[in-house]
Amino acid sequence: MRPRTYRVVTLGCKLNQFDSASIEGLLRARGFREAKGEDPAGVCVVNTCTVTENADREARRLARRARRENPGCRLLVTGCSVELDREGLARDPGIDAVVGHSDRERIPAILDRIAAESDPATLGEIACIEEAEETAAAGPLHYGDRTRAFLKVQEGCDLSCAYCIIPQVRGASRSIAPDLLERAALALTARGYREIVLTGVNTGDYGKDLTPRTTLAALLRRLLRTPDLGRLRLNSLEPRTVTPQIVDLLAGEAGLARHLQIPLQSGCDATLKRMYRNYRTADYLETLERLRARVPDIGLGADVIVGFPGESAAEFEETYRFIAASPLNYVHVFSYSDRPGTPASRLPGPVSATDIRDRSARLRTLGEEIGLAFRRGFVGRILEVLPFVRRRPDGRLRALSGNFIEVALDGDPSLVQRLVPVRIDRVDGADTEASLLPLAYEQMRIAPEIGNSMPEPHRDFAIH
């Protein structure tokens, strides 16, 4: 008899982490439990990513590994790779079920068949996408021993960036109804999660397709009323969707984390034009400066693509100088990887692998410098942090501040899943050390005005 245990392997973005949590919740609702350690699982799910060809290859490798390490399991493959190569995956004799985004509402039926030891099934039917997404939002979510929960509020994207395949595999922008999201947030806080991260493909587009039409700001105001919510966090917003209403909420709502990831992709206007991005560097900088002026302590991050076709040495230097002079505190550097089927794959002027590697290394070093300067600006100051379930290798607690500073903290397990005030004691390279303030746990909410006199961190270091 196949054990009623499962293992879920997730590739890619936070949206995939939400989708995996939905699948785990469905499995647990059917009496399955997570396989521990090296114990074989009766059901394996590989949730794939297809942002690059390398991601597709990794998905197939992990599927083969899951079959090898869990002999006799039922193997499901889902996620974005399925949307591009459904037939190829379905022909793989080691895969029992291929489940596309538009098939996801059929997962409960598949799991019921698995639980009953029925024959393998491969799905090929297209079903109602909106129904599937609403079911996922309202259904059970399981995040294992994660401290934070992800909540998908929106799916798909209406942009046409030259390097991106995601609109082809996730479809047009579609929002999940606010009442369903409110119910999901309430269920998550009832299970003890104190931070909920809102995620989507293009989260800032939330609500424009709903009737009546609404906005992300309106949804935030609604979810911030969730009982027992410690902190709500936005994941990533496109520059043009950082509206004045969003800035007002970041400045005025203590329950909204002061952190925002705003994709930049390039600090050169010529490159942005080839990427089909809908803003230019002046627009992006204006957004950052407006946020920094209204929310001095905010942690601002950016995604940057290095080596986009046609990127000359001079264009890269423009990007480097733009980031160095900007109010950014974090930089996530991605080396360009060709994705067949996108307009970028047909552009002339490929950048050599050596140049991509060298430029990426320079930007990552710059990112470390601006991040270090940002964290050093908080030494001696008080921040509110959320300790994680998983500890550091040295035994100390890992904890995350609202503005995305991870700290090392001495403390016992009773601190986990509580928002606690700490003093930042020392910043040494990658480590930020903090100490717990001697306050009662029930009085640990910090007023929003604490620490609003931060110097401009990006001026505190020399650019080499």
C-alpha positions in Angstrom: 0.0 0.0 0.0 1.3 3.4 -1.0 2.0 5.6 2.1 -0.4 8.5 2.6 2.5 11.0 2.7 3.5 13.7 0.3 6.4 15.8 -0.7 6.1 19.1 -2.7 9.1 20.6 -4.6 8.7 24.2 -5.6 10.7 26.1 -8.2 10.5 29.8 -8.9 8.6 32.7 -7.5 6.6 33.5 -4.4 3.5 33.0 -6.5 4.5 29.4 -7.0 5.0 29.1 -3.2 1.4 30.1 -2.7 0.3 27.6 -5.3 2.3 24.9 -3.6 0.7 25.8 -0.3 -2.7 25.4 -1.8 -1.8 21.9 -3.1 -0.4 21.0 0.3 -3.6 22.1 2.0 -5.7 20.0 -0.4 -3.5 17.0 0.4 -3.7 17.4 4.1 -7.5 17.8 3.9 -7.5 14.3 2.4 -5.5 12.8 5.2 -2.0 13.0 3.8 0.9 14.1 5.9 4.2 15.6 4.8 7.0 13.0 4.4 9.8 13.6 6.8 13.6 13.3 6.2 14.5 10.5 3.8 11.2 8.7 4.2 9.6 8.0 0.8 6.4 9.9 -0.1 3.3 8.3 -1.6 2.6 11.5 -3.6 5.2 13.9 -5.1 4.3 17.2 -6.6 6.9 19.2 -8.7 5.7 22.8 -9.1 7.7 24.1 -12.1 9.0 27.4 -13.3 9.7 28.3 -17.0 11.2 31.7 -16.8 14.3 30.4 -18.5 15.3 27.2 -20.4 17.5 26.4 -17.4 14.3 26.4 -15.2 12.7 23.9 -17.6 15.6 21.6 -17.5 15.8 21.9 -13.7 12.1 21.0 -13.5 12.6 17.7 -15.4 15.7 16.9 -13.4 13.7 17.3 -10.1 10.9 15.2 -11.5 13.3 12.4 -12.2 14.9 12.8 -8.8 11.5 12.7 -7.1 10.7 9.4 -8.9 14.1 7.9 -8.0 14.0 8.9 -4.3 10.3 8.0 -3.8 9.8 4.7 -5.6 6.2 3.8 -6.2 5.0 7.3 -5.6 2.3 9.1 -7.7 4.1 12.0 -9.4 2.3 15.2 -10.3 3.9 17.9 -12.3 2.3 21.4 -12.4 3.3 25.0 -12.8 4.4 27.2 -15.7 6.5 24.6 -17.6 3.3 22.6 -18.1 1.8 25.5 -20.1 4.7 25.5 -22.6 5.2 21.7 -22.9 2.1 19.9 -21.7 2.3 17.2 -24.3 6.0 16.5 -23.8 5.6 16.1 -20.1 2.5 14.0 -20.5 4.5 11.6 -22.7 7.0 11.0 -19.9 6.3 7.6 -18.5 7.5 8.6 -15.0 4.9 11.3 -14.6 1.4 10.3 -13.5 -0.4 13.6 -13.8 0.3 16.8 -15.7 -1.7 19.7 -14.2 -1.7 23.1 -15.9 -2.8 26.4 -14.3 -6.2 26.1 -16.0 -6.6 22.5 -14.7 -5.9 23.3 -11.0 -9.5 23.0 -9.8 -9.2 19.3 -10.9 -6.5 18.6 -8.4 -8.9 17.5 -5.6 -10.3 14.9 -8.0 -6.9 13.7 -8.9 -5.9 13.5 -5.2 -9.1 11.6 -4.4 -8.2 9.0 -7.1 -4.6 8.8 -5.7 -6.0 8.3 -2.2 -8.1 5.5 -3.6 -5.1 3.9 -5.4 -6.7 4.5 -8.7 -5.0 4.5 -12.1 -2.7 7.3 -13.1 -4.4 10.2 -14.9 -3.1 12.8 -17.3 -5.3 15.9 -17.7 -5.7 17.7 -21.0 -9.0 19.6 -20.5 -9.1 23.4 -20.2 -11.4 24.6 -17.4 -12.5 27.8 -15.9 -9.4 29.7 -14.7 -11.3 32.1 -12.5 -13.1 29.2 -10.7 -9.8 27.5 -10.1 -8.2 30.6 -8.6 -11.1 31.5 -6.4 -11.1 27.9 -5.1 -7.4 28.2 -4.3 -7.8 31.5 -2.5 -10.7 30.3 -0.3 -9.3 26.8 0.3 -6.8 25.5 2.8 -3.3 26.8 2.7 -0.4 24.9 4.3 3.1 26.5 4.7 4.8 23.8 6.9 7.2 25.4 9.3 7.3 28.7 7.4 6.9 31.8 9.6 5.3 33.9 7.0 2.3 33.0 4.7 1.9 34.1 1.1 -1.5 35.1 -0.3 -2.1 35.3 -4.0 -4.3 38.3 -4.8 -3.9 38.4 -8.5 -2.8 36.2 -11.4 -1.5 36.9 -14.9 0.0 40.0 -16.5 -1.1 42.5 -19.3 2.5 43.8 -19.9 4.5 42.7 -22.8 8.1 42.9 -21.6 10.5 41.6 -24.3 12.3 39.1 -22.1 9.3 37.6 -20.3 7.4 34.4 -21.1 5.1 34.6 -18.0 2.1 36.3 -19.7 2.0 33.4 -22.2 1.9 30.8 -19.4 -0.2 32.6 -16.8 -2.5 34.6 -19.0 -4.1 38.1 -18.7 -4.3 39.9 -15.4 -7.1 38.6 -13.2 -7.9 39.5 -9.6 -9.4 37.4 -6.9 -12.5 38.8 -5.2 -11.8 40.8 -2.0 -14.2 38.8 0.2 -12.4 35.6 -0.7 -9.0 37.2 0.2 -10.5 38.5 3.4 -11.6 35.0 4.4 -8.2 33.6 3.4 -6.3 36.2 5.5 -8.6 35.5 8.5 -7.9 31.7 8.2 -4.1 32.4 8.1 -4.1 34.6 11.2 -6.3 32.0 13.0 -3.6 29.4 12.3 -0.9 31.7 13.9 0.7 33.4 11.0 1.5 37.0 11.9 2.9 38.1 8.6 1.1 37.7 5.3 2.9 38.5 2.1 0.6 39.6 -0.8 1.8 38.2 -4.1 0.8 38.0 -7.7 2.3 38.3 -11.2 1.6 42.0 -11.4 0.1 42.8 -8.0 -0.3 46.5 -8.6 -2.9 45.7 -11.3 -5.2 44.3 -8.6 -8.9 45.2 -9.0 -9.0 46.8 -12.4 -10.8 43.7 -13.9 -13.4 43.3 -11.1 -16.9 44.5 -11.0 -17.2 46.9 -9.3 -13.7 48.0 -10.1 -11.4 48.4 -7.1 -7.7 49.0 -6.3 -4.8 47.4 -4.5 -4.9 50.3 -1.9 -8.6 49.5 -1.2 -7.7 45.8 -0.7 -4.9 46.7 1.7 -7.2 48.9 3.8 -9.6 46.0 4.0 -7.0 43.3 4.9 -5.3 45.5 7.4 -8.4 45.1 9.6 -7.9 41.3 9.8 -8.0 40.3 13.5 -4.6 39.2 15.0 -2.7 40.3 11.9 0.8 41.4 12.9 2.0 42.6 9.5 1.0 42.8 5.9 3.7 42.9 3.3 3.7 43.8 -0.3 6.0 41.7 -2.4 6.7 43.5 -5.7 5.0 46.4 -7.5 5.7 47.7 -11.0 6.9 51.3 -10.9 3.7 52.7 -12.5 1.5 50.9 -9.9 3.1 52.6 -6.9 0.2 55.1 -6.6 -0.1 58.0 -4.1 -2.6 55.9 -2.2 -0.1 53.1 -1.8 2.5 55.6 -0.6 0.0 57.0 1.9 -0.6 53.6 3.3 3.1 52.8 3.6 3.6 56.1 5.4 0.6 55.9 7.7 -0.2 52.2 8.5 1.9 50.6 11.2 0.6 47.2 10.1 2.0 47.5 6.5 5.6 46.5 6.2 7.8 49.4 5.1 9.4 47.5 2.3 8.9 47.4 -1.4 10.5 45.6 -4.3 10.2 47.7 -7.5 11.6 46.0 -10.6 14.1 48.3 -12.4 15.6 45.8 -14.9 17.9 48.4 -16.3 19.1 51.9 -15.4 19.6 52.8 -19.0 16.8 54.3 -21.0 17.9 52.7 -24.3 17.9 49.3 -22.7 14.5 49.9 -21.1 13.1 50.8 -24.5 14.4 47.5 -26.1 12.9 45.6 -23.1 9.5 47.2 -23.9 9.3 48.5 -20.3 6.6 51.2 -19.8 8.7 53.7 -17.9 12.1 55.4 -18.1 14.7 56.0 -15.4 13.4 59.5 -14.6 10.0 58.0 -13.8 11.6 55.3 -11.7 13.8 57.7 -9.7 10.8 59.9 -9.0 8.9 57.0 -7.5 11.9 56.1 -5.3 12.4 59.6 -4.1 8.7 60.1 -3.3 8.7 56.9 -1.2 11.9 57.9 0.6 10.6 61.3 1.4 7.3 60.0 2.8 8.7 56.8 4.4 12.3 57.5 5.5 12.9 54.0 6.9 11.5 52.1 4.0 13.6 49.3 2.5 13.7 49.7 -1.3 14.8 46.8 -3.5 15.1 46.4 -7.3 15.4 43.5 -9.8 18.0 44.1 -12.5 18.7 42.1 -15.6 22.4 42.1 -16.7 23.4 41.2 -20.3 20.1 42.0 -22.1 20.7 41.7 -25.9 22.4 44.8 -27.2 23.6 46.0 -23.7 26.9 47.7 -24.4 29.6 48.4 -21.9 28.4 52.1 -21.8 24.8 51.1 -21.2 25.8 48.8 -18.3 27.8 51.7 -16.8 24.7 53.9 -17.0 22.8 51.2 -15.0 25.6 51.0 -12.5 25.8 54.7 -11.9 22.0 55.0 -11.7 21.8 52.4 -8.9 24.8 53.8 -7.1 23.2 57.3 -6.9 19.7 56.1 -6.2 17.9 55.6 -2.8 17.8 51.8 -3.4 18.9 49.5 -0.5 18.7 46.0 -2.1 19.6 44.8 -5.6 18.6 41.4 -7.0 20.8 40.7 -10.0 19.7 38.3 -12.7 22.0 37.3 -15.5 20.0 37.4 -18.8 19.1 34.0 -20.1 17.5 33.6 -23.5 13.9 32.4 -23.3 12.7 31.1 -26.8 9.3 32.4 -27.7 10.0 35.9 -26.4 10.8 39.0 -28.5 14.2 39.3 -26.8 15.3 35.9 -28.2 15.1 37.5 -31.7 17.1 40.6 -30.9 20.7 41.1 -32.2 23.7 41.8 -30.1 24.0 39.0 -27.6 26.3 39.7 -24.7 29.1 37.3 -24.0 28.8 35.0 -21.0 32.1 36.4 -19.7 30.8 40.0 -19.8 27.5 39.0 -18.2 29.4 37.2 -15.4 31.7 40.2 -14.8 29.0 42.8 -14.9 26.7 40.7 -12.6 29.6 40.4 -10.1 30.1 44.2 -10.1 26.4 44.9 -9.5 26.2 42.3 -6.7 29.2 43.9 -5.0 27.4 47.3 -5.3 24.3 45.7 -3.9 26.2 44.4 -0.9 27.6 47.9 -0.3 24.3 49.8 -0.4 22.7 47.1 1.7 25.5 47.3 4.3 25.2 51.1 4.4 21.4 50.8 4.9 21.7 48.4 7.8 24.4 50.4 9.5 22.1 53.4 9.5 20.0 51.5 12.1 22.7 50.7 14.7 21.4 51.8 18.1 17.9 52.1 16.9 14.7 50.1 17.6 13.0 48.0 15.0 10.1 45.6 15.3 11.0 42.1 14.0 9.3 38.7 13.5 11.4 35.8 14.6 11.4 32.8 12.3 10.7 29.1 13.1 14.0 28.1 11.5 17.0 29.1 13.5 20.4 30.1 12.3 23.2 27.5 12.2 24.7 29.1 15.3 21.5 28.5 17.2 20.3 32.1 17.4 16.9 33.2 16.1 16.5 34.6 12.6 14.1 37.5 12.6 12.9 40.0 9.9 12.1 43.6 10.3 9.3 45.4 8.4 11.9 47.1 6.2 13.5 43.8 5.3 16.5 43.7 7.6 17.3 40.2 8.8 18.7 40.1 12.3 20.4 37.5 14.5 18.8 37.4 18.0 19.3 35.5 21.2 16.0 34.2 22.4 13.9 31.2 23.2 11.2 29.6 21.0 8.4 31.6 22.7 9.4 34.6 20.6 8.6 32.8 17.3 5.5 34.3 15.5 5.5 37.3 17.8 6.3 40.8 16.6 9.0 41.9 19.1 11.0 45.2 19.5 14.7 44.9 19.3 17.7 47.2 19.4 20.1 46.9 16.5 23.5 46.4 18.2 26.0 45.7 15.5 26.3 45.3 11.7 29.3 43.2 10.6 29.3 42.2 7.0 26.3 40.0 6.2 25.3 39.8 9.9 23.0 42.2 11.7 22.9 41.5 15.5 20.1 42.7 17.7 19.0 42.4 21.3 15.5 42.0 22.7 14.1 44.9 24.6 12.7 44.2 28.1 9.1 44.7 27.3 6.1 42.5 28.0 5.0 40.6 24.9 1.5 42.0 24.9 3.0 45.5 24.7 5.3 44.8 21.8 3.6 46.8 19.1 5.8 49.8 18.3 4.4 53.2 17.3 4.8 54.0 13.6 6.7 57.2 14.3 9.7 55.3 15.9 12.9 55.9 13.9 11.8 58.4 11.3 15.0 60.3 11.2 17.2 58.0 9.1 20.0 59.6 7.2 20.2 58.9 3.5 21.9 55.6 3.5 23.2 55.6 -0.1 25.4 58.6 0.7 27.3 56.8 3.5 29.8 54.9 1.3 32.2 55.5 -1.5 31.5 54.0 -5.0 34.6 52.3 -6.3 
